[in-house]
Amino acid sequence: MKFIDEAKIYVKAGDGGRGCVSFRREKFVPRGGPDGGDGGRGGGVIIRASLGRRTLLDFKYRQHHVAKHGGHGEGSKRTGRGSDDVEIIVPVGTVIRDAETGELLADLAADGATVIIAKGGRGGCGNARFATATRQTPRFAQPGIPGEERWITLELKLLADVGIIGLPNVGKSTFISRISAARPKIADYPFTTLVPHLGVVPYGDHESFVIADIPGLIEGAHEGLGMGMQFLRHIERTSVLLHIIDISAESYQGAWHDYELINRELGLFSPDMLKKPQVVAIAKLDLPVTRERLKNDIDIFAQKGIDLLCFSAATGEGVPKALGKLIARISPNHPPVDEGSGLVLPEETPS
């Protein structure tokens, strides 16, 4: 399924039905009087979040969502039929904004959360409503009130506890495939990951957390270079960031250089991103070149007051320790998880 995380749609609630102008005319009833009924209510447009949806793909092919108008009033004080609401289902984590003003209309961050995005118009009153002692034969009625209409934008922000950040090809996808059942595309070239991926990581007794892998960032991503920063919204809700660094590349300029580069891009996207706690780790520990360069980088980060972890997602070395650090940040009250204790690493899927 193609991953779509932005959509622009038009919603139009139904107009209220118009009131009826009618007079009772029956045999042997000389003074029947006005009996025009009210118009029915127009249908509204409701947006509901559901865990059953993972993408906004449906809205790429259907942009207009229009509810039916209310029925018109009739004689004998019969009210017009009200129309049913139109319900739009979106993934949990969808943010709704007015397309013209950018105003935040709703943030559907929970399963079953709903919002009335366009209210149906109220039906007009029939002439029976306007009869008084001094005005016994009103020959007018109200028109129905138009339903609300607007263009809105839907923006999906995935719900995850941990977000993985780093340059392209640092091993983010390999790591998430190692610790969860997620199977993103893995290859030895940059920008293998083109869309975000979610994985569920079990630990302890029936506990788990959700981790999100997003496409890699490069210098100038805030200006649209590489994959740009369009997917960073998916880690805005995370509690902690796992910052993975690869020091085995030929273009190696130091782990601290890569660390500052990524954080600079995060700050340009949103200063709040820099306030999130980060677990920083060197990947690809199984490569000899990584072990050769490691000591110097560890000392530099230690001078900055940052504890630098190391792991190999290919062999599993150091992975439980990295997970233990993440769990300690996500669940501070959880008992400490030692390497090889309480962590359930999924078996490798046979190729």
Residue frames relative to the residue before (quaternion, step in Angstrom):
aa qw qx qy qz dx dy dz
M 1.0000 0.0000 0.0000 0.0000 0.00 0.00 0.00
K 0.4398 -0.6972 0.5010 0.2637 3.57 -0.86 0.94
F 0.3584 -0.7437 0.5280 0.1991 3.56 -0.93 0.95
I 0.0172 0.7750 -0.6290 0.0584 3.55 -0.70 1.16
D 0.0643 -0.8386 0.5409 0.0065 3.60 -0.62 1.07
E 0.7278 0.2946 -0.2422 0.5700 3.60 1.25 0.29
A 0.0987 0.7829 -0.6098 0.0739 3.56 -1.06 0.72
K 0.1843 -0.7451 0.6305 0.1155 3.52 -1.24 0.58
I 0.0293 0.8190 -0.5687 0.0709 3.57 -0.66 1.11
Y 0.3639 -0.6959 0.5794 0.2181 3.52 -1.35 0.43
V 0.0657 -0.7885 0.6112 0.0186 3.57 -0.90 0.98
K 0.0144 -0.7913 0.6100 -0.0388 3.55 -0.99 0.91
A 0.2778 -0.7541 0.5751 0.1531 3.53 -0.68 1.13
G 0.5830 -0.6042 0.4181 0.3468 3.55 -1.20 0.50
D 0.4780 -0.6450 0.5128 0.3042 3.57 -1.17 0.65
G 0.5183 -0.6148 0.4896 0.3373 3.54 -1.19 0.51
G 0.5166 -0.6406 0.4681 0.3219 3.58 -1.08 0.68
R 0.4898 -0.6626 0.4729 0.3121 3.58 -1.10 0.61
G 0.5351 -0.6190 0.4770 0.3210 3.54 -1.22 0.61
C 0.4274 -0.7197 0.4998 0.2225 3.55 -1.20 0.55
V 0.2463 -0.7161 0.6311 0.1681 3.55 -1.16 0.72
S 0.2323 0.7715 -0.5486 0.2233 3.56 -0.39 1.23
F 0.1589 -0.7685 0.6113 0.1018 3.55 -1.23 0.56
R 0.4883 -0.6678 0.4815 0.2894 3.51 -1.00 0.85
R 0.0594 0.7868 -0.6095 0.0763 3.53 -0.74 1.09
E 0.2010 0.7683 -0.5757 0.1948 3.50 -0.29 1.34
K 0.6058 -0.5569 0.4278 0.3740 3.49 -1.21 0.54
F 0.8316 0.1516 -0.1713 0.5061 3.54 -1.02 0.95
V 0.6348 0.4329 -0.3614 0.5282 3.63 1.20 0.42
P 0.1721 -0.8537 0.4829 0.0915 3.58 0.24 1.28
R 0.7916 0.1982 -0.0993 0.5694 3.60 1.04 -0.66
G 0.0420 -0.8497 0.5255 -0.0032 3.56 0.46 1.23
G 0.2911 -0.7855 0.4991 0.2218 3.57 1.02 -0.77
P 0.6897 -0.4802 0.3456 0.4174 3.59 -1.32 0.13
D 0.0248 0.8117 -0.5830 0.0251 3.59 -0.97 0.80
G 0.2812 0.7741 -0.5157 0.2361 3.58 1.10 0.72
G 0.3447 -0.7688 0.5096 0.1742 3.57 -0.83 1.03
D 0.5918 -0.5786 0.4391 0.3496 3.54 -1.34 0.31
G 0.5207 -0.6100 0.4959 0.3329 3.55 -1.31 0.39
G 0.5101 -0.6559 0.4671 0.3024 3.56 -1.21 0.51
R 0.5857 -0.5863 0.4398 0.3461 3.55 -1.27 0.43
G 0.4291 -0.6813 0.5305 0.2650 3.56 -1.06 0.77
G 0.5576 -0.6216 0.4356 0.3362 3.56 -1.12 0.60
G 0.3488 -0.7283 0.5512 0.2097 3.57 -1.10 0.70
V 0.3755 -0.6808 0.5695 0.2667 3.56 -1.34 0.07
I 0.0753 -0.8078 0.5840 -0.0270 3.54 -0.62 1.23
I 0.1784 -0.7632 0.6122 0.1050 3.57 -1.02 0.82
R 0.0506 -0.8061 0.5893 -0.0204 3.56 -0.79 1.07
A 0.3531 -0.7310 0.5490 0.1988 3.56 -1.02 0.87
S 0.0042 -0.8016 0.5969 -0.0335 3.56 -0.99 0.86
L 0.4889 -0.6583 0.4945 0.2882 3.55 -1.08 0.79
G 0.5705 0.6153 -0.3696 0.3992 3.56 1.27 -0.27
R 0.6939 0.4059 -0.2703 0.5298 3.60 1.25 -0.19
R 0.1785 -0.8129 0.5503 0.0666 3.56 -0.95 0.92
T 0.7937 0.1825 -0.0644 0.5767 3.58 1.21 -0.37
L 0.4597 -0.6697 0.5121 0.2790 3.56 -1.30 0.31
L 0.2220 0.8306 -0.4860 0.1572 3.55 1.25 0.47
D 0.6100 0.5890 -0.3573 0.3917 3.62 0.97 -0.82
F 0.7015 0.4924 -0.2724 0.4373 3.58 1.00 -0.79
K 0.5064 0.6170 -0.4346 0.4170 3.56 1.26 -0.03
Y 0.7561 0.3738 -0.1888 0.5030 3.57 1.09 -0.73
R 0.7707 0.1913 -0.1420 0.5910 3.59 1.22 -0.31
Q 0.0812 -0.8457 0.5275 -0.0048 3.54 -0.24 1.29
H 0.7303 0.4054 -0.2371 0.4961 3.62 1.10 -0.53
H 0.0127 -0.7829 0.6206 -0.0414 3.55 -0.84 1.07
V 0.0420 0.8287 -0.5447 0.1216 3.53 -0.24 1.33
A 0.2941 -0.7461 0.5738 0.1659 3.57 -0.91 0.98
K 0.5617 -0.6192 0.4371 0.3317 3.58 -1.22 0.47
H 0.5305 -0.6219 0.4763 0.3238 3.54 -1.25 0.54
G 0.5512 -0.5916 0.4703 0.3535 3.53 -1.28 0.40
G 0.5487 -0.6180 0.4507 0.3375 3.57 -1.17 0.55
H 0.5104 -0.6426 0.4749 0.3179 3.60 -1.18 0.58
G 0.5619 -0.5967 0.4552 0.3478 3.53 -1.20 0.59
E 0.2036 -0.7726 0.5911 0.1107 3.58 -1.23 0.45
G 0.6792 -0.4798 0.3642 0.4193 3.52 -1.33 0.13
S 0.7443 0.3589 -0.3157 0.4664 3.54 -1.36 0.22
K 0.5675 -0.6479 0.3470 0.3712 3.56 1.21 0.72
R 0.3520 0.7339 -0.5029 0.2909 3.55 1.08 0.75
T 0.3418 -0.7532 0.5352 0.1715 3.55 -0.75 1.16
G 0.5220 -0.6378 0.4703 0.3157 3.54 -1.06 0.77
R 0.5727 -0.6162 0.4248 0.3344 3.53 -1.16 0.62
G 0.3850 -0.7068 0.5458 0.2332 3.56 -0.98 0.88
S 0.3936 -0.7287 0.5129 0.2259 3.57 -1.06 0.70
D 0.5387 -0.6228 0.4664 0.3232 3.55 -1.19 0.61
D 0.5184 -0.6202 0.4915 0.3242 3.52 -1.23 0.57
V 0.3605 -0.6810 0.5894 0.2427 3.54 -1.27 0.49
E 0.1569 -0.8005 0.5751 0.0620 3.57 -0.74 1.08
I 0.1545 -0.7741 0.6112 0.0570 3.54 -0.86 1.06
I 0.2242 -0.7847 0.5678 0.1081 3.58 -0.77 1.06
V 0.0216 -0.7903 0.6115 -0.0322 3.57 -0.86 1.05
P 0.6029 -0.5520 0.4125 0.4021 3.62 -1.20 0.30
V 0.5671 -0.5575 0.4748 0.3770 3.54 -1.23 0.49
G 0.7286 0.3738 -0.3006 0.4890 3.57 -0.88 0.97
T 0.4792 0.6757 -0.4363 0.3514 3.58 1.26 0.18
V 0.2105 -0.7521 0.6166 0.0992 3.55 -0.98 0.96
I 0.1738 -0.7952 0.5775 0.0630 3.58 -0.84 1.03
R 0.0014 -0.7979 0.6015 -0.0387 3.56 -0.86 1.04
D 0.5264 -0.5802 0.5083 0.3576 3.52 -1.27 0.45
A 0.4578 -0.7278 0.4391 0.2606 3.58 -0.69 1.08
E 0.7007 0.4752 -0.2754 0.4554 3.60 1.06 -0.65
T 0.7955 0.3099 -0.1486 0.4991 3.57 0.87 -0.95
G 0.4086 -0.7117 0.4744 0.3184 3.57 1.18 -0.50
E 0.3931 0.7370 -0.4679 0.2888 3.59 1.28 0.09
L 0.4250 -0.6850 0.5311 0.2610 3.57 -1.00 0.88
L 0.1923 -0.8101 0.5489 0.0740 3.57 -0.63 1.15
A 0.7894 -0.1437 0.1235 0.5839 3.58 1.01 -0.76
D 0.1439 -0.7395 0.6503 0.0980 3.52 -1.29 0.54
L 0.1286 -0.8283 0.5445 0.0300 3.56 -0.15 1.32
A 0.0448 0.8565 -0.5060 0.0913 3.55 0.26 1.33
A 0.7269 0.3685 -0.2364 0.5290 3.62 1.23 0.07
D 0.5737 -0.5902 0.4404 0.3586 3.54 -1.14 0.64
G 0.8003 0.2519 -0.2126 0.5009 3.57 -0.81 1.02
A 0.4519 0.6776 -0.4650 0.3469 3.61 1.22 -0.07
T 0.0695 -0.8137 0.5771 -0.0006 3.57 -0.91 0.92
V 0.0433 -0.7653 0.6406 0.0455 3.52 -1.31 0.39
I 0.3518 -0.6880 0.5879 0.2393 3.55 -1.08 0.79
I 0.1827 -0.8362 0.5127 0.0674 3.54 -0.23 1.27
A 0.7770 0.0564 -0.0461 0.6253 3.60 1.24 -0.41
K 0.2782 -0.7885 0.5318 0.1345 3.57 -0.58 1.18
G 0.4717 -0.6743 0.4963 0.2765 3.54 -1.02 0.85
G 0.5317 -0.6479 0.4465 0.3132 3.55 -1.12 0.67
R 0.4637 -0.6647 0.5099 0.2884 3.57 -1.12 0.69
G 0.5054 -0.6579 0.4718 0.2987 3.54 -1.06 0.76
G 0.5008 -0.6603 0.4729 0.2993 3.56 -1.14 0.66
C 0.5236 -0.6384 0.4684 0.3145 3.57 -1.21 0.55
G 0.4236 -0.6850 0.5337 0.2579 3.55 -1.08 0.79
N 0.6770 -0.5239 0.3160 0.4091 3.58 -1.22 0.34
A 0.5229 0.6296 -0.4263 0.3853 3.62 1.17 -0.30
R 0.6218 0.5659 -0.3338 0.4263 3.57 1.16 -0.61
F 0.7304 0.4511 -0.2292 0.4589 3.59 1.13 -0.57
A 0.4535 0.6864 -0.4544 0.3416 3.57 1.24 0.13
T 0.0306 0.7771 -0.6268 0.0474 3.57 -0.93 0.99
A 0.7029 -0.4530 0.3264 0.4408 3.53 -1.28 0.05
T 0.7430 0.3793 -0.2189 0.5062 3.57 1.09 -0.62
R 0.7402 0.2476 -0.1784 0.5991 3.57 1.30 -0.23
Q 0.0235 -0.8741 0.4842 -0.0310 3.52 0.36 1.31
T 0.7812 0.2552 -0.1548 0.5484 3.61 1.19 -0.32
P 0.0014 -0.8200 0.5720 -0.0208 3.60 0.51 1.11
R 0.1776 -0.8055 0.5612 0.0686 3.56 -0.83 1.01
F 0.6337 0.4773 -0.3512 0.4973 3.54 0.98 0.82
A 0.0835 -0.7648 0.6360 0.0591 3.54 -1.30 0.36
Q 0.5508 -0.6216 0.4441 0.3361 3.57 -1.26 0.30
P 0.4178 -0.6442 0.5624 0.3069 3.57 -1.16 0.56
G 0.5785 -0.5759 0.4348 0.3803 3.58 -1.19 0.31
I 0.4725 -0.6543 0.5057 0.3049 3.58 -1.16 0.58
P 0.4889 -0.6729 0.4606 0.3100 3.62 -0.83 0.90
G 0.4662 -0.6613 0.5124 0.2878 3.55 -1.14 0.66
E 0.5890 -0.5839 0.4239 0.3639 3.56 -1.19 0.50
E 0.0155 -0.7812 0.6241 0.0066 3.55 -1.16 0.62
R 0.1499 0.7804 -0.5943 0.1236 3.56 -1.09 0.72
W 0.3888 -0.6314 0.6010 0.2982 3.50 -1.38 0.24
I 0.0496 -0.7985 0.5999 0.0020 3.57 -0.91 0.91
T 0.2964 -0.7190 0.5940 0.2058 3.54 -1.27 0.42
L 0.2171 -0.7465 0.6192 0.1107 3.53 -1.08 0.84
E 0.0294 -0.7991 0.5992 -0.0381 3.54 -0.79 1.06
L 0.2326 -0.8037 0.5366 0.1096 3.56 -0.54 1.17
K 0.0415 -0.7571 0.6519 0.0072 3.53 -0.95 1.00
L 0.3742 -0.7541 0.4932 0.2193 3.56 -0.42 1.21
L 0.3671 -0.7168 0.5529 0.2136 3.54 -1.15 0.72
A 0.1993 0.7725 -0.5740 0.1845 3.58 -0.48 1.20
D 0.4716 -0.6643 0.5036 0.2875 3.55 -1.22 0.54
V 0.7884 0.1728 -0.0600 0.5874 3.56 1.06 -0.82
G 0.1212 -0.7764 0.6138 0.0757 3.57 -1.00 0.82
I 0.2833 -0.7591 0.5641 0.1590 3.59 -0.91 0.92
I 0.0276 -0.7950 0.6058 -0.0155 3.57 -0.84 1.02
G 0.3157 0.7408 -0.5583 0.1999 3.54 -1.25 0.39
L 0.6570 -0.4831 0.3966 0.4215 3.52 -1.32 0.08
P 0.6418 -0.5051 0.3802 0.4341 3.61 -1.19 0.24
N 0.8577 0.1895 -0.1348 0.4585 3.55 -1.24 0.66
V 0.4209 0.6994 -0.4854 0.3131 3.61 1.05 0.67
G 0.6359 -0.5524 0.3303 0.4259 3.59 1.25 -0.12
K 0.3098 0.7763 -0.5010 0.2245 3.60 1.19 0.41
S 0.6878 0.4814 -0.2838 0.4632 3.57 0.89 -0.94
T 0.6233 0.5310 -0.3401 0.4625 3.59 1.05 -0.73
F 0.6488 0.5251 -0.3178 0.4498 3.57 1.00 -0.83
I 0.7026 0.4591 -0.2895 0.4602 3.60 0.79 -0.95
S 0.6389 0.5048 -0.3373 0.4725 3.61 1.10 -0.56
R 0.6208 0.5514 -0.3318 0.4476 3.58 1.21 -0.52
I 0.7887 0.3565 -0.1696 0.4713 3.58 0.88 -0.92
S 0.7774 0.2364 -0.1401 0.5658 3.61 1.23 -0.22
A 0.6202 -0.5454 0.4133 0.3835 3.55 -1.33 -0.05
A 0.4335 0.6890 -0.4731 0.3370 3.61 1.26 0.04
R 0.1111 -0.7992 0.5897 0.0348 3.56 -1.02 0.84
P 0.0043 0.8084 -0.5878 0.0314 3.61 0.33 1.18
K 0.6228 -0.5298 0.4153 0.3988 3.55 -1.27 0.33
I 0.0801 -0.7931 0.6037 0.0104 3.58 -0.90 0.97
A 0.1855 0.7626 -0.5999 0.1554 3.57 -0.82 1.03
D 0.5312 -0.6609 0.4414 0.2936 3.56 -1.28 0.43
Y 0.6108 0.4883 -0.4061 0.4728 3.58 0.82 0.99
P 0.6149 -0.5880 0.3700 0.3732 3.62 -1.11 0.58
F 0.8346 0.2298 -0.1884 0.4638 3.51 -1.36 0.47
T 0.1930 0.7698 -0.5730 0.2043 3.57 0.95 0.90
T 0.7023 0.3956 -0.2357 0.5429 3.56 1.07 -0.82
L 0.1096 -0.8213 0.5596 0.0158 3.55 -0.59 1.19
V 0.7700 0.1879 -0.1136 0.5990 3.59 1.24 -0.38
P 0.5916 -0.5754 0.4088 0.3896 3.63 -1.13 0.44
H 0.1527 -0.7632 0.6215 0.0890 3.55 -1.24 0.59
L 0.2276 -0.7612 0.5941 0.1257 3.55 -1.10 0.75
G 0.0241 -0.7779 0.6276 0.0198 3.56 -1.13 0.70
V 0.2941 -0.7328 0.5879 0.1754 3.56 -1.17 0.66
V 0.1557 -0.8075 0.5677 0.0373 3.57 -0.68 1.16
P 0.2402 -0.7859 0.5515 0.1433 3.64 -0.52 1.11
Y 0.1115 0.7714 -0.6238 0.0581 3.56 -1.18 0.62
G 0.8047 0.2654 -0.1925 0.4950 3.56 -1.25 0.41
D 0.6967 -0.4182 0.3608 0.4578 3.54 -1.21 -0.67
H 0.8399 -0.1859 0.0709 0.5050 3.55 -0.31 1.33
E 0.5156 0.6025 -0.4448 0.4163 3.58 1.01 0.76
S 0.0174 0.7977 -0.6022 0.0286 3.55 -1.17 0.51
F 0.1350 -0.7535 0.6278 0.1406 3.54 -1.31 0.19
V 0.4179 -0.6981 0.5332 0.2316 3.55 -1.27 0.51
I 0.1111 -0.7931 0.5983 0.0276 3.54 -0.90 0.99
A 0.1990 -0.7932 0.5703 0.0770 3.58 -0.99 0.89
D 0.1700 -0.7597 0.6233 0.0737 3.53 -0.98 0.98
I 0.0721 -0.8089 0.5832 0.0201 3.59 -0.68 1.06
P 0.6538 -0.5070 0.3668 0.4253 3.61 -1.17 0.40
G 0.5895 -0.6248 0.3970 0.3232 3.55 -1.10 0.76
L 0.3648 -0.7095 0.5658 0.2083 3.52 -1.26 0.61
I 0.1136 -0.7567 0.6354 0.1035 3.54 -1.27 0.43
E 0.6567 -0.4836 0.3783 0.4380 3.55 -1.26 0.20
G 0.7723 0.2791 -0.2406 0.5174 3.56 -0.80 1.05
A 0.3516 0.7538 -0.4937 0.2538 3.58 1.24 0.21
H 0.6258 0.5510 -0.3453 0.4307 3.61 1.09 -0.68
E 0.6747 0.4473 -0.2894 0.5109 3.57 1.29 -0.29
G 0.6497 -0.5465 0.3034 0.4325 3.57 1.29 0.18
L 0.4565 0.6862 -0.4593 0.3314 3.59 1.23 0.08
G 0.7839 0.2364 -0.2154 0.5322 3.55 -1.12 0.69
M 0.7701 -0.2473 0.2365 0.5383 3.56 -0.81 -1.05
G 0.4653 -0.6727 0.4557 0.3512 3.57 1.29 -0.01
M 0.5621 -0.5873 0.4580 0.3597 3.55 -1.23 -0.52
Q 0.3048 0.8078 -0.4697 0.1841 3.56 1.27 0.34
F 0.7267 0.4367 -0.2562 0.4643 3.60 1.11 -0.53
L 0.4610 0.7018 -0.4491 0.3055 3.61 1.22 -0.08
R 0.5303 0.6290 -0.4169 0.3864 3.60 1.15 -0.39
H 0.6303 0.5768 -0.3329 0.3991 3.57 1.14 -0.60
I 0.7225 0.3556 -0.2684 0.5287 3.60 1.19 -0.13
E 0.3765 0.7346 -0.4861 0.2867 3.61 1.23 0.27
R 0.7173 0.4432 -0.2524 0.4747 3.60 1.08 -0.66
T 0.4923 0.6924 -0.4268 0.3100 3.61 1.20 -0.18
S 0.4864 -0.6623 0.4926 0.2864 3.54 -1.25 0.51
V 0.7998 0.0438 0.0205 0.5983 3.57 1.07 -0.74
L 0.2962 -0.7395 0.5803 0.1692 3.55 -1.21 0.61
L 0.2258 -0.7257 0.6325 0.1496 3.54 -1.07 0.80
H 0.1342 -0.8066 0.5749 0.0288 3.56 -0.42 1.27
I 0.0983 -0.8158 0.5699 0.0093 3.57 -0.38 1.27
I 0.0962 -0.7949 0.5990 0.0029 3.54 -0.91 1.02
D 0.1947 -0.7645 0.6069 0.0966 3.57 -1.05 0.85
I 0.1068 -0.8164 0.5664 0.0346 3.58 -0.63 1.13
S 0.5277 0.6562 -0.3970 0.3652 3.58 1.27 0.26
A 0.5159 0.6768 -0.4099 0.3283 3.60 1.24 -0.26
E 0.5968 -0.5743 0.4279 0.3619 3.57 -1.23 0.53
S 0.6934 0.4565 -0.2667 0.4896 3.58 1.12 -0.65
Y 0.2186 0.8228 -0.4971 0.1674 3.59 1.24 0.46
Q 0.0227 -0.7975 0.6026 -0.0161 3.56 -0.85 1.07
G 0.6948 -0.4268 0.2669 0.5137 3.54 1.28 0.18
A 0.5427 -0.6386 0.4402 0.3223 3.56 -1.02 0.84
W 0.6414 0.5311 -0.3383 0.4382 3.58 1.01 -0.75
H 0.5950 0.5569 -0.3542 0.4586 3.60 1.08 -0.67
D 0.6875 0.4670 -0.2844 0.4779 3.61 0.86 -0.94
Y 0.6226 0.5490 -0.3360 0.4450 3.57 1.04 -0.80
E 0.6922 0.4641 -0.2796 0.4767 3.61 0.85 -0.91
L 0.6166 0.5619 -0.3477 0.4280 3.59 1.02 -0.77
I 0.6920 0.4707 -0.2808 0.4698 3.58 0.83 -0.99
N 0.6784 0.4872 -0.3034 0.4587 3.59 0.90 -0.83
R 0.5871 0.5527 -0.3705 0.4610 3.58 1.13 -0.53
E 0.6685 0.4871 -0.2965 0.4774 3.58 0.96 -0.85
L 0.6149 0.5381 -0.3461 0.4610 3.60 1.06 -0.71
G 0.6736 0.5079 -0.2948 0.4488 3.57 0.91 -0.91
L 0.6463 0.5089 -0.3185 0.4710 3.57 1.08 -0.71
F 0.6268 0.5114 -0.3327 0.4846 3.58 1.17 -0.53
S 0.7558 -0.2177 0.1774 0.5915 3.57 0.87 -0.98
P 0.4504 -0.6996 0.4797 0.2786 3.62 -0.70 1.00
D 0.5902 0.5871 -0.3688 0.4134 3.60 1.12 -0.56
M 0.5764 0.5994 -0.3854 0.3999 3.60 1.13 -0.53
L 0.6526 0.5261 -0.3126 0.4468 3.56 1.10 -0.67
K 0.6143 0.5555 -0.3444 0.4421 3.59 1.26 -0.29
K 0.5527 0.6103 -0.3986 0.4040 3.59 1.23 -0.27
P 0.4900 -0.6493 0.4819 0.3256 3.60 -0.97 0.75
Q 0.1757 -0.7885 0.5843 0.0776 3.56 -1.05 0.80
V 0.2005 -0.6984 0.6721 0.1429 3.50 -1.22 0.72
V 0.1557 -0.8190 0.5506 0.0435 3.57 -0.47 1.23
A 0.0346 0.8190 -0.5671 0.0801 3.56 -0.80 1.03
I 0.3458 -0.6867 0.6026 0.2139 3.52 -1.23 0.71
A 0.2348 -0.7899 0.5548 0.1148 3.58 -0.79 1.03
K 0.7785 0.3671 -0.2663 0.4339 3.54 -1.42 0.01
L 0.1297 0.8298 -0.5253 0.1371 3.55 0.97 0.95
D 0.5930 0.5974 -0.3620 0.4006 3.58 1.20 -0.41
L 0.6180 0.5492 -0.3496 0.4407 3.61 1.22 -0.29
P 0.5296 -0.6529 0.4347 0.3228 3.63 -0.86 0.89
V 0.6449 0.5310 -0.3406 0.4314 3.61 0.93 -0.80
T 0.6137 0.5432 -0.3506 0.4532 3.59 1.09 -0.63
R 0.6724 0.4936 -0.2983 0.4640 3.58 0.91 -0.91
E 0.6285 0.5467 -0.3411 0.4357 3.58 1.07 -0.67
R 0.7518 0.4013 -0.2037 0.4820 3.58 0.95 -0.87
L 0.4984 0.7299 -0.3881 0.2613 3.55 1.25 -0.44
K 0.6519 0.5618 -0.3352 0.3835 3.59 0.81 -1.01
N 0.6733 0.5013 -0.3077 0.4479 3.58 0.83 -0.93
D 0.6767 0.4951 -0.3003 0.4547 3.60 0.94 -0.87
I 0.6190 0.5392 -0.3476 0.4531 3.59 1.02 -0.75
D 0.6527 0.5163 -0.3146 0.4566 3.59 0.97 -0.85
I 0.6471 0.5235 -0.3259 0.4482 3.60 0.97 -0.85
F 0.6837 0.4696 -0.2908 0.4769 3.60 0.88 -0.89
A 0.6131 0.5470 -0.3511 0.4492 3.60 1.06 -0.70
Q 0.6369 0.5228 -0.3247 0.4644 3.59 1.05 -0.75
K 0.6826 0.4597 -0.2706 0.4995 3.58 1.18 -0.59
G 0.5203 -0.6629 0.4000 0.3602 3.59 1.28 -0.04
I 0.5643 0.5828 -0.3882 0.4373 3.57 1.19 0.49
D 0.3460 -0.7286 0.5598 0.1897 3.56 -0.85 1.04
L 0.1652 -0.8135 0.5545 0.0583 3.57 -0.50 1.19
L 0.2175 -0.7779 0.5798 0.1069 3.57 -0.72 1.12
C 0.1738 -0.7633 0.6113 0.1158 3.54 -1.32 0.34
F 0.1246 0.7922 -0.5919 0.0806 3.57 -1.01 0.73
S 0.2408 -0.7107 0.6334 0.1890 3.49 -1.39 0.19
A 0.3062 -0.7634 0.5415 0.1740 3.58 -0.49 1.18
A 0.6027 0.5761 -0.3563 0.4218 3.59 1.17 -0.52
T 0.7866 0.2914 -0.1510 0.5229 3.61 0.93 -0.89
G 0.4890 -0.6654 0.4302 0.3647 3.59 1.20 -0.45
E 0.4598 0.6916 -0.4465 0.3330 3.60 1.26 -0.13
G 0.8407 0.1673 -0.1455 0.4940 3.58 -0.81 1.02
V 0.4911 0.6807 -0.4328 0.3289 3.60 1.21 -0.19
P 0.6584 0.5012 -0.3426 0.4449 3.68 0.82 -0.80
K 0.6338 0.5236 -0.3422 0.4551 3.58 1.02 -0.70
A 0.6416 0.5149 -0.3217 0.4687 3.59 1.00 -0.81
L 0.6525 0.5022 -0.3120 0.4740 3.57 1.00 -0.79
G 0.6173 0.5516 -0.3422 0.4445 3.56 1.05 -0.74
K 0.6353 0.5221 -0.3181 0.4718 3.57 1.06 -0.79
L 0.6567 0.5077 -0.3098 0.4637 3.58 0.97 -0.86
I 0.6575 0.5111 -0.3113 0.4579 3.57 0.92 -0.89
A 0.6341 0.5334 -0.3288 0.4530 3.59 1.03 -0.79
R 0.6675 0.4757 -0.3031 0.4861 3.60 1.09 -0.65
I 0.6854 0.4836 -0.2885 0.4617 3.59 0.99 -0.82
S 0.7988 0.1095 -0.0181 0.5912 3.57 0.91 -0.98
P 0.1921 -0.8303 0.5119 0.1076 3.61 0.20 1.24
N 0.6976 0.4753 -0.2734 0.4612 3.61 1.11 -0.64
H 0.5049 0.6452 -0.4297 0.3797 3.57 1.27 -0.08
P 0.5551 -0.6046 0.4368 0.3682 3.63 -0.98 0.76
P 0.5919 -0.5894 0.4013 0.3759 3.60 -1.00 0.74
V 0.2585 -0.7593 0.5829 0.1301 3.53 -1.00 0.89
D 0.2190 -0.7884 0.5642 0.1105 3.56 -0.52 1.19
E 0.6684 -0.4934 0.3636 0.4214 3.54 -1.26 0.37
G 0.8283 0.1520 -0.1536 0.5170 3.54 -0.78 1.09
S 0.6631 0.4765 -0.3097 0.4872 3.62 1.23 0.12
G 0.8623 0.0919 -0.0935 0.4892 3.54 -0.73 1.11
L 0.6320 0.5212 -0.3471 0.4565 3.60 1.21 -0.12
V 0.1871 -0.7748 0.5973 0.0886 3.53 -0.90 0.94
L 0.1038 -0.7990 0.5913 0.0351 3.58 -0.36 1.20
P 0.4542 -0.7041 0.4668 0.2831 3.61 -0.64 1.07
E 0.5295 -0.6169 0.4753 0.3363 3.53 -1.12 0.68
E 0.5406 -0.6131 0.4583 0.3492 3.54 -1.10 0.64
T 0.4188 -0.6953 0.5233 0.2596 3.56 -0.95 0.84
P 0.4565 -0.6903 0.4753 0.2987 3.62 -0.71 1.02
S 0.3718 -0.7257 0.5316 0.2292 3.56 -0.94 0.82
